[in-house]
Amino acid sequence: MACGDAGEGTGAGSASGGEASSSGEGPTTSATTTNTTGTGVDDPTSGSGSTGGSGDATGSGGSGDAGGSGGAGGAGGAGGDDPFALAPVCSSDEHWTMGDHESPLMHPGMACRTCHSMKEPRIATRLPIVGTVYPTGHEPDDCLGVDGEAEDVVVEITTADARVIQLPVNASGNFLFDTFRDRTPITFPITARVVKGDKERKMLAPQMSGDCNSCHSQDGAEGAPGRIVAP
């Protein structure tokens, strides 16, 4: 599925499990966006974050899902280091080993909705937005990403109708919007930012796909530089 298409992704769910809920907790919504400040912000007005490719939820990246073309910034992580300049590595040194066993922790890094579209279309339909957040830019599939529960990492989505949705990042680094829990349709295009405390990585260009890992793969696709990276 090409990035920018109307299809979106799943970072959890299952290759089995029918209509069982695929998330341990549902998304929360708010009417306004909470502003964050500090280093690692890939907003060109923030004065922090290093220069890089076009911006997205990773802080860089071209066309894509919840990554996207047209943003500013790039690698502005903590300390100004470029997470996309690092060699491929599984930072957590932990991997998903349970195959297609249903879990919101399953298959971090993989293009979930693309997979579910082939194996379980009903699950794919339920999950319009999903992806994985990593510490660095070139982590392999099935490597566990940022422990969002321990580090309090959230992916915040803003829809075309100005709805703001906060998606918690789980212990595998996965985040998702599940219409089984929240039946309000997602209005595309969307923008996104990854928030950790007072830091953020911000996508500036609206996108028509939420299958985030389809572009934010280990090597990057459709102009994305690699993974979605925490600030």
MOMOGI-V838502 format. One record per residue. N is the residue number from 1. RES is the residue in one small letter. SS is DSSP state (H for helix, E for strand, L for the rest). PSI is psi as a letter, one per 30 degrees, with the letter a starting at -180 (999 if undefined). D_CENTER is the distance of its C-alpha to the mean C-alpha in Angstrom with 1 decimal. Layout:
n:N res:RES ss:SS psi:PSI d_center:D_CENTER
n:N res:RES ss:SS psi:PSI d_center:D_CENTER
//
This chain:
n:1 res:m ss:L psi:k d_center:16.4
n:2 res:a ss:L psi:k d_center:16.2
n:3 res:c ss:L psi:k d_center:13.3
n:4 res:g ss:L psi:f d_center:14.4
n:5 res:d ss:L psi:l d_center:16.2
n:6 res:a ss:L psi:f d_center:16.3
n:7 res:g ss:L psi:l d_center:14.8
n:8 res:e ss:L psi:l d_center:11.3
n:9 res:g ss:L psi:l d_center:9.6
n:10 res:t ss:L psi:k d_center:10.1
n:11 res:g ss:L psi:g d_center:8.7
n:12 res:a ss:L psi:a d_center:11.8
n:13 res:g ss:L psi:b d_center:15.1
n:14 res:s ss:L psi:l d_center:17.7
n:15 res:a ss:L psi:g d_center:19.9
n:16 res:s ss:L psi:l d_center:22.5
n:17 res:g ss:L psi:g d_center:23.1
n:18 res:g ss:L psi:b d_center:23.7
n:19 res:e ss:L psi:g d_center:23.0
n:20 res:a ss:L psi:k d_center:22.4
n:21 res:s ss:L psi:k d_center:19.5
n:22 res:s ss:L psi:g d_center:16.4
n:23 res:s ss:L psi:k d_center:15.1
n:24 res:g ss:L psi:f d_center:17.1
n:25 res:e ss:L psi:k d_center:16.4
n:26 res:g ss:L psi:l d_center:15.8
n:27 res:p ss:L psi:l d_center:13.7
n:28 res:t ss:E psi:l d_center:15.9
n:29 res:t ss:E psi:l d_center:16.8
n:30 res:s ss:E psi:l d_center:18.7
n:31 res:a ss:L psi:f d_center:20.9
n:32 res:t ss:L psi:l d_center:20.0
n:33 res:t ss:L psi:k d_center:17.5
n:34 res:t ss:L psi:k d_center:18.3
n:35 res:n ss:L psi:k d_center:19.0
n:36 res:t ss:L psi:l d_center:18.2
n:37 res:t ss:L psi:l d_center:20.3
n:38 res:g ss:L psi:a d_center:20.8
n:39 res:t ss:L psi:l d_center:19.9
n:40 res:g ss:L psi:g d_center:16.7
n:41 res:v ss:L psi:k d_center:16.1
n:42 res:d ss:L psi:g d_center:15.4
n:43 res:d ss:L psi:k d_center:17.4
n:44 res:p ss:L psi:f d_center:20.6
n:45 res:t ss:L psi:f d_center:22.7
n:46 res:s ss:L psi:f d_center:21.6
n:47 res:g ss:L psi:g d_center:23.7
n:48 res:s ss:L psi:l d_center:21.3
n:49 res:g ss:L psi:k d_center:18.8
n:50 res:s ss:L psi:l d_center:20.3
n:51 res:t ss:L psi:k d_center:20.9
n:52 res:g ss:L psi:a d_center:18.6
n:53 res:g ss:L psi:a d_center:17.3
n:54 res:s ss:L psi:k d_center:16.0
n:55 res:g ss:L psi:l d_center:13.2
n:56 res:d ss:L psi:a d_center:9.6
n:57 res:a ss:L psi:f d_center:6.7
n:58 res:t ss:L psi:f d_center:7.9
n:59 res:g ss:L psi:f d_center:11.3
n:60 res:s ss:L psi:l d_center:12.5
n:61 res:g ss:L psi:l d_center:12.3
n:62 res:g ss:L psi:b d_center:14.3
n:63 res:s ss:L psi:l d_center:14.1
n:64 res:g ss:L psi:a d_center:11.1
n:65 res:d ss:L psi:c d_center:8.5
n:66 res:a ss:L psi:g d_center:6.2
n:67 res:g ss:L psi:a d_center:7.7
n:68 res:g ss:L psi:l d_center:11.3
n:69 res:s ss:L psi:l d_center:14.9
n:70 res:g ss:L psi:f d_center:17.3
n:71 res:g ss:L psi:l d_center:15.7
n:72 res:a ss:L psi:l d_center:17.6
n:73 res:g ss:L psi:a d_center:17.0
n:74 res:g ss:L psi:d d_center:15.5
n:75 res:a ss:L psi:g d_center:15.9
n:76 res:g ss:L psi:h d_center:16.9
n:77 res:g ss:L psi:a d_center:16.0
n:78 res:a ss:H psi:k d_center:18.5
n:79 res:g ss:H psi:g d_center:21.9
n:80 res:g ss:H psi:g d_center:21.0
n:81 res:d ss:L psi:k d_center:20.2
n:82 res:d ss:L psi:j d_center:18.3
n:83 res:p ss:L psi:f d_center:15.7
n:84 res:f ss:L psi:f d_center:15.7
n:85 res:a ss:L psi:f d_center:19.5
n:86 res:l ss:L psi:l d_center:19.5
n:87 res:a ss:L psi:l d_center:20.6
n:88 res:p ss:L psi:k d_center:18.5
n:89 res:v ss:L psi:k d_center:18.5
n:90 res:c ss:L psi:j d_center:17.2
n:91 res:s ss:L psi:e d_center:17.1
n:92 res:s ss:L psi:f d_center:17.4
n:93 res:d ss:L psi:g d_center:20.1
n:94 res:e ss:L psi:k d_center:19.1
n:95 res:h ss:E psi:l d_center:18.2
n:96 res:w ss:L psi:k d_center:17.6
n:97 res:t ss:L psi:g d_center:21.2
n:98 res:m ss:L psi:g d_center:21.7
n:99 res:g ss:L psi:b d_center:21.1
n:100 res:d ss:L psi:g d_center:20.3
n:101 res:h ss:L psi:k d_center:21.3
n:102 res:e ss:L psi:k d_center:19.6
n:103 res:s ss:L psi:k d_center:17.2
n:104 res:p ss:L psi:f d_center:13.8
n:105 res:l ss:L psi:f d_center:13.7
n:106 res:m ss:L psi:k d_center:14.5
n:107 res:h ss:L psi:h d_center:13.6
n:108 res:p ss:L psi:k d_center:10.5
n:109 res:g ss:L psi:f d_center:9.4
n:110 res:m ss:L psi:l d_center:11.1
n:111 res:a ss:L psi:i d_center:10.7
n:112 res:c ss:H psi:e d_center:11.4
n:113 res:r ss:H psi:e d_center:12.6
n:114 res:t ss:H psi:e d_center:14.6
n:115 res:c ss:H psi:e d_center:16.2
n:116 res:h ss:H psi:f d_center:16.9
n:117 res:s ss:H psi:e d_center:18.4
n:118 res:m ss:H psi:e d_center:21.0
n:119 res:k ss:H psi:e d_center:21.7
n:120 res:e ss:L psi:i d_center:21.1
n:121 res:p ss:H psi:e d_center:20.6
n:122 res:r ss:H psi:e d_center:21.0
n:123 res:i ss:H psi:e d_center:18.0
n:124 res:a ss:H psi:e d_center:15.9
n:125 res:t ss:H psi:e d_center:17.5
n:126 res:r ss:H psi:f d_center:16.5
n:127 res:l ss:L psi:i d_center:12.7
n:128 res:p ss:L psi:f d_center:11.9
n:129 res:i ss:E psi:k d_center:8.2
n:130 res:v ss:E psi:k d_center:6.2
n:131 res:g ss:E psi:a d_center:3.9
n:132 res:t ss:E psi:k d_center:4.9
n:133 res:v ss:E psi:k d_center:5.6
n:134 res:y ss:E psi:l d_center:9.0
n:135 res:p ss:L psi:e d_center:12.2
n:136 res:t ss:L psi:l d_center:13.2
n:137 res:g ss:L psi:f d_center:12.4
n:138 res:h ss:L psi:h d_center:14.1
n:139 res:e ss:L psi:k d_center:13.6
n:140 res:p ss:L psi:l d_center:15.0
n:141 res:d ss:L psi:k d_center:13.9
n:142 res:d ss:L psi:g d_center:14.8
n:143 res:c ss:E psi:k d_center:14.7
n:144 res:l ss:L psi:k d_center:13.5
n:145 res:g ss:L psi:a d_center:10.8
n:146 res:v ss:L psi:k d_center:11.2
n:147 res:d ss:L psi:i d_center:13.4
n:148 res:g ss:H psi:f d_center:11.8
n:149 res:e ss:H psi:e d_center:15.0
n:150 res:a ss:H psi:e d_center:17.2
n:151 res:e ss:H psi:f d_center:15.6
n:152 res:d ss:L psi:h d_center:14.6
n:153 res:v ss:E psi:k d_center:11.0
n:154 res:v ss:E psi:k d_center:9.5
n:155 res:v ss:E psi:k d_center:6.7
n:156 res:e ss:E psi:k d_center:9.4
n:157 res:i ss:E psi:k d_center:9.7
n:158 res:t ss:E psi:k d_center:13.1
n:159 res:t ss:L psi:l d_center:14.7
n:160 res:a ss:L psi:f d_center:17.7
n:161 res:d ss:L psi:g d_center:20.1
n:162 res:a ss:L psi:g d_center:18.9
n:163 res:r ss:L psi:k d_center:17.5
n:164 res:v ss:E psi:k d_center:15.1
n:165 res:i ss:E psi:k d_center:12.9
n:166 res:q ss:E psi:k d_center:11.6
n:167 res:l ss:E psi:j d_center:9.4
n:168 res:p ss:E psi:k d_center:10.5
n:169 res:v ss:L psi:k d_center:8.8
n:170 res:n ss:L psi:a d_center:11.5
n:171 res:a ss:L psi:f d_center:13.8
n:172 res:s ss:L psi:f d_center:12.0
n:173 res:g ss:L psi:f d_center:8.7
n:174 res:n ss:E psi:k d_center:7.4
n:175 res:f ss:E psi:l d_center:6.5
n:176 res:l ss:E psi:l d_center:8.2
n:177 res:f ss:E psi:k d_center:10.8
n:178 res:d ss:L psi:j d_center:14.1
n:179 res:t ss:L psi:f d_center:17.0
n:180 res:f ss:L psi:e d_center:19.4
n:181 res:r ss:L psi:e d_center:18.9
n:182 res:d ss:L psi:j d_center:18.3
n:183 res:r ss:L psi:g d_center:20.3
n:184 res:t ss:L psi:k d_center:19.8
n:185 res:p ss:L psi:k d_center:18.5
n:186 res:i ss:L psi:k d_center:15.5
n:187 res:t ss:L psi:j d_center:17.2
n:188 res:f ss:L psi:l d_center:15.6
n:189 res:p ss:L psi:l d_center:15.1
n:190 res:i ss:E psi:l d_center:12.2
n:191 res:t ss:E psi:l d_center:11.0
n:192 res:a ss:E psi:l d_center:8.4
n:193 res:r ss:E psi:k d_center:8.7
n:194 res:v ss:E psi:k d_center:7.8
n:195 res:v ss:E psi:k d_center:11.1
n:196 res:k ss:E psi:j d_center:13.3
n:197 res:g ss:L psi:b d_center:16.9
n:198 res:d ss:L psi:g d_center:18.3
n:199 res:k ss:E psi:l d_center:15.8
n:200 res:e ss:E psi:l d_center:12.8
n:201 res:r ss:E psi:k d_center:10.9
n:202 res:k ss:E psi:k d_center:11.2
n:203 res:m ss:L psi:k d_center:10.7
n:204 res:l ss:L psi:f d_center:14.2
n:205 res:a ss:L psi:k d_center:14.6
n:206 res:p ss:L psi:k d_center:14.1
n:207 res:q ss:E psi:l d_center:12.5
n:208 res:m ss:L psi:g d_center:13.9
n:209 res:s ss:L psi:k d_center:11.3
n:210 res:g ss:L psi:g d_center:8.3
n:211 res:d ss:E psi:i d_center:8.5
n:212 res:c ss:H psi:e d_center:5.5
n:213 res:n ss:H psi:f d_center:7.1
n:214 res:s ss:H psi:f d_center:10.4
n:215 res:c ss:L psi:e d_center:10.2
n:216 res:h ss:L psi:i d_center:8.2
n:217 res:s ss:L psi:a d_center:10.8
n:218 res:q ss:L psi:e d_center:13.2
n:219 res:d ss:L psi:f d_center:15.3
n:220 res:g ss:L psi:k d_center:13.2
n:221 res:a ss:L psi:l d_center:14.3
n:222 res:e ss:L psi:h d_center:15.5
n:223 res:g ss:L psi:f d_center:15.6
n:224 res:a ss:L psi:k d_center:12.3
n:225 res:p ss:L psi:f d_center:13.6
n:226 res:g ss:L psi:b d_center:11.5
n:227 res:r ss:L psi:l d_center:8.4
n:228 res:i ss:E psi:k d_center:5.6
n:229 res:v ss:E psi:k d_center:8.3
n:230 res:a ss:L psi:k d_center:9.5
n:231 res:p ss:L psi:999 d_center:12.4
//
